[in-house]
């Protein structure tokens, strides 16, 4: 592994394509001392580069002639789109040309390519998408955010272990408070899957397990890692986005209802701006797919330059800190418990 | 059934007990021409009545000598606490002394007593807690909000049917837009339970089924009824409460960060107040348990007088409109499809 981490960037994904993703990648390279491999349609990437400031940027272009469409099935992308930017990005990681890959494209396809091209860590059956949500204090890590719709208890268990390692290494949380999302605080509340995962998490080595979390606990900042299956996690993540947006609309409408309120809103413009920044997903970059042999980060389709920069920065930290080794260690240390649950 | 609906009110439940619930009940009786049966400890209820304005109020006291504690198991309450206010309230409904019961007590106990004392509608296996959430436009009905942790597809199907009937009768929505909560808009997305329920809802009679909803669609106001199992529903409802609270805290903090912002907040005080009113659960009263022979409404433990008044008013409308008959009709009209799915 080189001293300067090399990050493959799927330049074709997302709602905005190269015009937004390439500048984000260049910025990350410049400020965080990373090399970026811009994977995608060479002419389109070059067109963006021609208009960019390339001082202090380390990059290469890797041509990809196919593009993944949003309505394609992940398995089809994996089978047929061998020359797509996401497949090529993952193969660069597999072949140790790059240390990690970041994509804002079709997230299902990115998960599938990550799992089957980069491959899973030994002992991990289900890699999990790991998102960060804003809270009243520091961000909370929630996983799985949608990679696995149906989960077994030991999958949830491993999500907890990996979320813990991620929070320690990448967010610098000292002893992350880990919990499992359920419908009541007391032990014994939840569906059968959650109840069994609870017991496993309780028995895990070196885990600061706090027990069940409820929906109302997600945003208080009293928890650092929240475990759930990908069905629930996907709903939670999309709901938090949608609700923040709707509440902002509702608030705006109230502020337009009277002259004093409008004047007040004008005076408080800065406050609104800093509020929006607090809840802006772009500040948190992308969602790492934890449990692979090397890192893949899946970004929001709506990713802007800032989101892309932050995601690539996170990839750089991940590589520098060798977080994959930490993930492998925690999975291995808890192998016995996992195996016991799997055989039940 | 008398012309003036008779609503049994569990006066002992909730965080605040009779001092808050009794005034709420009296207000509903006065303004909505209802008779309320105040069920609970007679001396405590009388103490509140002595300080109340009783003009135009129709009420009786029904003594209950036992109180349900929040840490008791629902099944234990059902088996042992025969003289608790919630059991007596449900028996008043069963014996046709009251037309409906409203409780802000232990919600699990209220659900259990409703199911086993009042009894289920013919053809309904799983009654569902039906909540209303604020959106950018009119409130959305979400069910099940926590009565059933593990559901089969035909349970979800019946939740959709009942939510539709409720939205028509009680919220006066003309052709409610019904959807099922999943992880993607396209047909075929979701876990196996949701995919099968999707097919059933698609085949339902007289149902305006819109397909899958995602977490981000809950608060836009583009949907009227959202179906999910009680595990997901409980998380969604508690998360929406918690997130509204946390966002308000975060917003307040931003407004305290500078003098202009503070001045702005002062000027916009009225706007904030109307915003809080929009997202205040108390405006929506309680959660009816749909699928019983007669109505039980389960209110939030933190219910204030306004929430209690609104819940009792809803019970009155439910009784006057004979909404139970509408529920029975829609369950019966779709019996064949339900039976087909159940036998699979």
Contacts between the chains, C-beta under 8 A, distances in Angstrom:
chain1	res1	chain2	res2	distance
A	71	B	186	7.8
A	134	B	250	7.8
A	135	B	246	6.7
A	136	B	246	5.1
A	136	B	249	5.4
A	136	B	250	6.0
A	146	B	183	6.0
A	149	B	183	6.7
A	149	B	190	7.0
A	149	B	191	4.9
A	150	B	191	5.4
A	150	B	192	7.1
A	181	B	235	6.2
A	182	B	231	8.0
A	183	B	146	6.0
A	183	B	149	6.7
A	183	B	230	7.4
A	183	B	231	6.0
A	183	B	234	4.1
A	183	B	235	6.7
A	183	B	238	8.0
A	186	B	71	7.9
A	190	B	149	7.1
A	190	B	231	7.3
A	191	B	149	4.9
A	191	B	150	5.4
A	191	B	231	5.2
A	192	B	150	7.1
A	194	B	231	8.0
A	214	B	234	7.9
A	214	B	235	7.5
A	214	B	238	5.0
A	214	B	242	7.8
A	215	B	234	6.9
A	215	B	235	4.2
A	215	B	236	6.6
A	215	B	237	6.8
A	215	B	238	3.2
A	215	B	239	3.3
A	215	B	240	7.6
A	215	B	241	7.5
A	215	B	242	6.1
A	216	B	238	4.3
A	216	B	239	6.7
A	216	B	241	5.5
A	216	B	242	3.2
A	216	B	245	7.7
A	217	B	242	6.6
A	218	B	239	5.8
A	218	B	242	6.2
A	218	B	243	7.2
A	219	B	239	7.9
A	219	B	242	5.5
A	219	B	243	5.2
A	219	B	245	7.9
A	219	B	246	3.7
A	219	B	247	7.6
A	220	B	242	6.9
A	220	B	246	6.2
A	221	B	246	8.0
A	230	B	183	7.5
A	231	B	182	8.0
A	231	B	183	6.0
A	231	B	190	7.3
A	231	B	191	5.2
A	231	B	194	8.0
A	231	B	232	7.6
A	232	B	231	7.6
A	232	B	232	6.0
A	232	B	235	6.4
A	234	B	183	4.1
A	234	B	214	7.9
A	234	B	215	6.9
A	235	B	181	6.2
A	235	B	183	6.7
A	235	B	214	7.5
A	235	B	215	4.2
A	235	B	232	6.3
A	235	B	235	7.9
A	235	B	236	7.0
A	236	B	215	6.6
A	236	B	235	7.0
A	236	B	239	6.5
A	237	B	215	6.8
A	238	B	183	8.0
A	238	B	214	5.0
A	238	B	215	3.2
A	238	B	216	4.3
A	239	B	215	3.4
A	239	B	216	6.7
A	239	B	218	5.8
A	239	B	219	7.9
A	239	B	236	6.5
A	239	B	239	6.5
A	239	B	240	7.6
A	240	B	215	7.6
A	240	B	239	7.6
A	240	B	243	6.4
A	241	B	215	7.6
A	241	B	216	5.5
A	242	B	214	7.9
A	242	B	215	6.1
A	242	B	216	3.2
A	242	B	217	6.6
A	242	B	218	6.1
A	242	B	219	5.5
A	242	B	220	6.8
A	243	B	218	7.2
A	243	B	219	5.2
A	243	B	240	6.4
A	243	B	243	5.5
A	243	B	244	7.7
A	244	B	243	7.7
A	244	B	247	6.7
A	245	B	216	7.7
A	245	B	219	7.9
A	246	B	135	6.6
A	246	B	136	5.1
A	246	B	219	3.7
A	246	B	220	6.2
A	246	B	221	8.0
A	247	B	219	7.6
A	247	B	244	6.7
A	247	B	247	5.8
A	247	B	279	7.2
A	249	B	136	5.4
A	250	B	134	7.8
A	250	B	136	6.1
A	250	B	275	6.2
A	250	B	278	5.6
A	250	B	279	7.2
A	251	B	251	7.8
A	251	B	271	7.8
A	251	B	275	5.3
A	254	B	271	4.1
A	254	B	272	7.3
A	254	B	274	4.9
A	254	B	275	4.4
A	254	B	278	7.4
A	255	B	268	6.0
A	255	B	271	4.8
A	257	B	270	7.7
A	257	B	271	6.1
A	257	B	274	6.7
A	258	B	270	6.2
A	258	B	271	6.9
A	260	B	267	4.5
A	260	B	268	7.0
A	260	B	270	7.1
A	261	B	267	6.7
A	261	B	268	4.5
A	261	B	270	6.1
A	261	B	271	3.8
A	263	B	264	7.5
A	263	B	267	5.4
A	264	B	263	7.6
A	264	B	264	4.1
A	264	B	265	6.5
A	264	B	266	7.0
A	264	B	267	3.2
A	264	B	268	3.1
A	264	B	269	7.9
A	264	B	271	7.0
A	265	B	264	6.5
A	265	B	268	6.0
A	265	B	271	7.6
A	266	B	264	7.0
A	267	B	260	4.5
A	267	B	261	6.7
A	267	B	263	5.4
A	267	B	264	3.2
A	267	B	267	6.9
A	268	B	255	6.0
A	268	B	260	7.0
A	268	B	261	4.5
A	268	B	264	3.2
A	268	B	265	6.0
A	268	B	268	7.0
A	269	B	264	7.9
A	270	B	257	7.7
A	270	B	258	6.2
A	270	B	260	7.2
A	270	B	261	6.1
A	271	B	251	7.8
A	271	B	254	4.1
A	271	B	255	4.8
A	271	B	257	6.1
A	271	B	258	6.9
A	271	B	261	3.8
A	271	B	264	7.0
A	271	B	265	7.6
A	272	B	254	7.2
A	274	B	254	4.9
A	274	B	257	6.7
A	275	B	250	6.2
A	275	B	251	5.3
A	275	B	254	4.4
A	278	B	250	5.6
A	278	B	254	7.4
A	279	B	247	7.2
A	279	B	250	7.3
